[in-house]
């Protein structure tokens, strides 16, 4: 394995950890704020590093931060996939992969938004079901699964096409 691929994998693992760490702790703090605002006596499970950063923020602002972080992590994992393919595919395959990767990612994001929007039109129980499906689709794009899946699919398809 090339050293640069190993470094790229380690970078992906780091960003996976960072993403989970940030989102989980912000969610802990949002839950703490919601319950304490409703008069419940609750324990704040937010890690002190994140707590020190977000302690003076309101729930609406924390939700906006989460949306911004989602966008940033989508860009990070898209860039990691592009970089990996640039380093490991020839120019023709790189361009073919880039089309598949870009359109596939956009299609998943659009599908996530459509499912989320449809859920808003339904009753509360179904709204949550649609929300969680759209959430998982967007989580896929914000993780290393996105570039790994597309690279494996592309490699498998390219291998089959060259052997037939």
N, C-alpha and C positions, 0 to 999 in steps of 0.2 A: 504494500500500500504506500502510496506517495505521502510524504510528510505533510504537504499542503492539504491533502484530503483529511488526514488525521487532525490537523489543526482546525479545519472547517467543521469536522464532527464535534470536536471539543467546544468550539464556539457555539454550535447549535445546542449542545447539552447545557452550556452556561445560560443561553437565552431561554431555554425551556425552564430551567430552574428560576431564573429571574422573573419570568412571566408568572409562573405559579406563585412565587413568593409575594410579588406585588399584588396580584389580584386576590389571593386568599386573604392577605392582611387587610386590604382595603375593604373587602367584603365583611371581614370580622368587625371592622370599625363601623361600617354602615349598619350592620345588624345591632351593634352596641348602641349607636345613636338612636336608631328607630325604637328599640325597646326602652331605653332610658327616657326618650321623649314621651313615651306612652305611660310613664310612671312606674315601670318595672325596675326592680333592683337587680342589676345584671353585672357580670364580670366582663371586663374588656380583655379579650384574648389577642388583641392586635400586638404584633411584635413591636418592641420599643423603637426600633429604627424607623419603621413606617409610621408609628404613632407620633413620633416627634415631628415628622414631616407634615402629617395631615390633621393633627389634633385640633386646629382652629378652623377647619373647613366644614362647610355644611354639606348635607347629603346631596343636594342638587349639584354642587360643584364636584363632589367625589364621583358622581355618575358621569359627569362630563370628562373627568380625568380618566375614568375607565374606558370611555369611548375613544379618547385620544390615544391611550395605551394600546387599545385593540388595533387601531390604524397603524401605529408604530410597529407593533409586532408582526402585523401582516406584511409590512414593507421589509422588515428584517428577514423573515423566513422566505419571502419571495426572492430577496437579494441573495440569500444563501443558496437557494436552488439554482439561480442563474449563474452564480459564481462556480458552483460545483459542476454544472453542465459545461460552462465555458472552459474549465480546466480539463475536463475528461472526454469531451465529444469533439469530433472533427467539425469544421465550420458548417458543412451542410446539415449534419445531424443537430448541431447546436441551434441553428436557425429553425429547424423543424420542431425541436424540443421547445424552444422559446414560444412558438405559436401555441402549441398544445398546453404548455404550462400557464401562459398568460390567459388564454381563453378559458381554460379549465378553471383556473382560480376565480376569474370574473364570473363565470357561470355559477360556481358554488356560492359566491357572495350574493349574486342576484337572487338565486334560489332561496338562500337564507332570508333575505329581505322580503321576498314574496311570501314565504311561509309565515314570517313574523307578521306581515301586514294582513294576511288572511286570518290569522289568529285573532287580530284586533276586532274583526267583524263578528266573531263567534261569542258564545256565552263564556263565562269565567273559567269553567273547568277546561273546555277545549282551548281557550286562549292560552292557558298555561302549558298545555300539551304542545301546541304549535310553537310557543315561545321556546320551550326546551329543545325542540327539534332544530329550530333556527339557531339557537345558541350553540348546539353541538357542531353544526355546519360551520359556523364562524370560528369556533375553537379549532377546528381542523385546519383552517387557513392560517391561524395564528400559532401554528406549532410546526415542529420538524416533520410531522407526518405528511404535511403538504408536499414539500420537496422530495422526501423519501419515496412517497407513493408514486408521484409522477415520474421520478427517475426510474423506479423499478418497472412501472408499466411501459415506459418508453423503451427501456433496454430490452424487456421481454418481447415487445412488439417488433423492435428492430432486429432482434436475434431470429425470431420466427420468420420475418419477411426475407432475411438474407439466406435462410436455409431452405426456402421453398422455391 
